[in-house]
């Protein structure tokens, strides 16, 4: 196996914080009298805070100035942080810790690539801060997925060539970012949605070293 590192998205892959993002965005949309649905929320997966806000404002056909946008984004984040401050290790998605520990025992480096600037708080709340060899998040990268910056930064932190990295992603924009980085991508979720991923599984509980080796072999054919 040529694989040397696995890089994980956070929201929807390691922990389920997507519901908190939705609640906070929904609260803001309601306040702005914008009809924002769970279907609309799918467009926000893997997208930065300001890009997400722009999508919601587009839905509401609103065009505020940048200063007002900053206030809206800050308000949403304030509500979101209130939610995630109450997170516990029980909210780690099934199989995540087991698979990461299996990778570490096999000598495969483990990184995190997330657009969220709240990544350190989430990792601390769920007790996973020490499980990753590198964390590239919204505090060190600035380009939103599908730009590959977040995954390329994680690979650089790990000192691993992108060609030898596998990314685990639950969002269409994230899958595209992984492919744009020249990495193998395993989608977490539905194969009908994550059509560009090399392989798709429902969750990390379905993963182990043997399956990872098989995915890498098929992706390189």
Secondary structure, DSSP 4 states (H G I P E B T S, - for coil): ----EEEE-SBTTTB--HHHHHHHHHHHHHHTT----HHHHGGGTT--HHHHHHHHHHHTT----HHHHHHHHHHHHHHHHHHHTT--GGGBPTTHHHHHHHHHHTT-EEEEE-S-TTHHHHHHHHT-TTS-SEEE-TTT--SPTTSTHHHHHHHHHHT--GGGEEEEESSHHHHHHHHHTT-EEEEES-TTT-TTSSEEESSGGG--HHHHHHHHHHHT-
